[in-house]
Amino acid sequence: MRAHVKSSFYCALFCFVQHVTSSQVLLSQQCWHERILQSVNLFTFADGYTQVVERLDGPITIPESPSTHPSLYQPDTNDDFPWTHPPICTPRLPSINSKLCIYTNTSFSNNRGISIFTTPSLALSFANLPAFKDPTVFTSNSINTPSNTWQTSHLPNRGIGMLASRPLVFKDRVTAYTPAFLAFLETDLGTAEREKYWRAAVQRLPKKTREMYEGLATLYGVESVKYQDVVKANAFQVEVRGGNHLALFPETSRFNHDCAPNAQYIIDPDLLTHFVHVTRPIKEGEEITIAYTSPLDTTSHRQSHLQNAFHFKCSCARCTSSSTDTTLATVASYQTSLNDWSPTSTASPAMAEHLLDLYRQEGLEGFMDVPYGFAALAYSGVGDEAMARKFAEKAREACLLKDARGVSQGLAIWEGMLEEGVEKHWSWRRRV
Ligand SMILES: *[C@@H]1O[C@H](CO)[C@@H](O)[C@H](O)[C@H]1NC(C)=O
């Protein structure tokens, strides 16, 4: 069976396409609407936190051996490969009509190890990924290997952050790591039960990996829910055959947020690897940042998401400047005009160039596939083949920074334009 794994994080692509006529597409918003980082809800009880702490002291235990709780330990033949421990399973959970089990491979990627809390059927999908099938894939792609581009440091009011240890340029790779832990996103388990399974999953990992996990920042700082707390503060999302998993990449957790980030992440679903690449030049000693929320959302939207999900007040330049939302409105109005192919359209290559300037002014170099795409279409519209091609190439490059497997609709537009020739594109000389 070919596993279909999709990461929700190649989603910052702005290539949402709307089919208008069979030959014409309009660029609109993001093609994979960037899903904001979600997290596990730790305290779901009506009267809040104290009651949960009481419940945590309750008698819920994970059976250590099949003899104590035979019903909870249900090995099946498929469960053997590629796991180094017998799975530990929950009872059947009503909302997903499946049990969830802890699957661990302690020798995964040169003994880094991985623990996955998921359904037996999804575990089989994981096992069929190149990440498990081909043990050479990590070494040959320099994954889980220090890149010597960064070091962590305590920063005033920002906790630990990652600083460039040398000057970096566009597309430089900063990190490439596999997760230590993945957990199916469910709401059936109570906080206390979930904590026990997650703790058992992490404790099965090799010592070094486990210690990295346990040393990460938390939001609540409550020891009894520590394993969920770490995930709450640091997780990314990986989708496997439609099943949403929270994924904890220990090294990658050190990137702080900025609404004008100088780096961008991408999750390769086949390699199960989280990559971070540079989107504009970074000086030695400068902090390397990524966005935890879509930088194209309005300021209040970004602020409330960061407050609710990550418990911090966003104070980056684009959260405090009053001009950010005005610029975003201008961006939207240019994009509407550039999408107008009627005879009265005011769109022009100059307008597309101005749009590109606005993205750069806002520090959105990692999100430029849409403005590059508009520039390609605007130049094609006036019959400038060379410029259209130049910007189609840039749009393609920008798409690939967010699309590890090259499957987005947006990417297909630019590849089509480049392969078939600008003169064959529907936009060619449409505005002459
Ligand atoms: C653990 O994963 C690796 C891939 O990194 C694989 O080669 C190995 O066979 C797996 N271990 C077991 C016991 O299946």
The ligand as an ORCA input file, in Angstrom:
! r2SCAN-3c Opt
* xyz 0 1
  C      13.583      1.172     12.571
  O      13.622      2.161     11.535
  C      14.696      2.014     10.637
  C      14.639      3.196      9.671
  O      15.409      4.269     10.162
  C      14.610      0.686      9.939
  O      15.685      0.529      9.035
  C      14.629     -0.426     10.973
  O      14.461     -1.681     10.346
  C      13.509     -0.230     12.002
  N      13.634     -1.196     13.076
  C      12.887     -2.312     13.158
  C      13.108     -3.167     14.342
  O      12.065     -2.614     12.332
*
